Amino acid sequence: MSRSRVAAFSLAVALVVIVAGTPAISQTPKSGGILNAMQREDLPQGFSIHETATISSVFPAAPCFNNLVMYDPMKRVESMDTITGELAEKWSWQDNYRNLVFFLRKGVKWHDGQPFTSKDVKYTFDMIRETKDAQGKLRINPRKDWYANVDNIEAPDLHTVIFHLKRPQPSLLLMLASGYSPVYPAHVPAAEMRTRCVGTGPFKFKEWKRGEYVELVKNPDYFVKGRPYLDGIRYLVIVERGTKYAALQAGRLDISFPGEGTKTIADQVKAAVPQIKIETVGQTVVDNLLVNNTKPPFNNVKLRQAVSLAVDRRAYVKAVHQGGAAVGASMMPKPYGVWGLVEKDLNALPGYGKPADDKAKAKKLLAEAGYGPQNPFKIEMGTRNIPIYVDFASFVINELKQVGVEATLKQVDTAQWHPLATRKEYQLGANLTGIGADDPDANFYENFACGSPRNYTGYCDEQVMKMIDQQSQEIDVKKRQQMVWEIQKKLEEDGARPSMSWRLDYVMQWPYVRNYVPHNNIYNYGRMQEVWLDK
């Protein structure tokens, strides 16, 4: 595209034009100090956010990088209205949400001093899309499907980038704002991010002592004036649960790890150290039951429905999470999320109604499939050998027993679990799924679309795919909400991947930590540029 066409593009009547701003801050911040952060395990993929599917890598790597856009760090519940700019100063939707134009900040430098340009943006997202002419390659690529609707990416000059889409997709902006969507430097091989981070972010890499800690230091050349406030961040790797919370209570740690705090732990910490601040937020992490749709017995929809009907969701929340979770279908329920089903619709779904009635329906479906006291339905329930997963699986096994299903538990190592699930070498599985943005596209395309590598159940329905595509390009938010509700009902009724509950996070921090604002998504508040220490 020529410079004249870019100029015309930027002056055209846009559907949406947003200018980036600095979030408002309520107190007068102080500069200096080192934040000591909890890190639950060593970094599985190092700092390579685009190769990871876990918060264990995203959290300590996030301060190194920037996105084109991000979710306002000071606002807890994320939505289109909370998106603000990072590397993009402003952006504009064109041609009825078919072209997304970003106007980039000037004068931004990578940590090694090289200038940031539009070439870096094109390099990053061509690599994720795995285009034929991509200049980089990822070893693992969990979010390729997020960008399936991008036809091509154009960098007409050093400070303009245009995402050309195959069809309208307003929610592309939400996925670009996710903590899973940083921009990488085109001049540094992506493989190097596994051992160090070279970004444009508020903090620079200092040291990673494997199994012990990660240290980041203040970026003195950061493009946001006066940020960051901290001199550095130290992420202390502590695997054992009791030890890490003892360290928090003793003041060796200033904040807990996202997604790690349960209601039980929070109650214990509060009782021991009443002054510690605890906030309850959503995680955008759902406990879900993997039901292998691709082979007998669960290629039979009646048996999938029977299993879903047998499991009392509210009893699950009470028993497994001690009340520290929210009941919801395939999108996070309100007030923690935006797209979840309303209560009356939820109560009509399998497993959400009266437990006795649902279990009676489950027995009826099992009988119709030829199972009963003389011919019990026998299945194997697989899961990772981690306590919360085993608790999940054990609860489901007990619920199934009440309708005459004989399920046995199979525990496997984490390293074996995901390959096993991807190859669909299981019958039932206890699974946790974290979603990078509270948006239907980020969830449906990754976890329910035909052929997606993260669609572990193999569920594939042409009607549902059409519904997913239709909601994705719907510009009217109210109409899209109705469409998303219908998809959720269909997925639960089909027993595609039954949702058990949406986890709540009990985020703990000492009161001298300021502007560390937990969001309703664990992946999206780790930048740390607004955080300061009042001591």
Order of alpha helices (4+ residues) and beta strands (2+ residues): alpha-beta-beta-alpha-beta-beta-beta-beta-alpha-beta-beta-alpha-beta-beta-beta-alpha-alpha-beta-alpha-alpha-beta-alpha-alpha-beta-alpha-beta-alpha-beta-alpha-alpha-alpha-beta-beta-beta
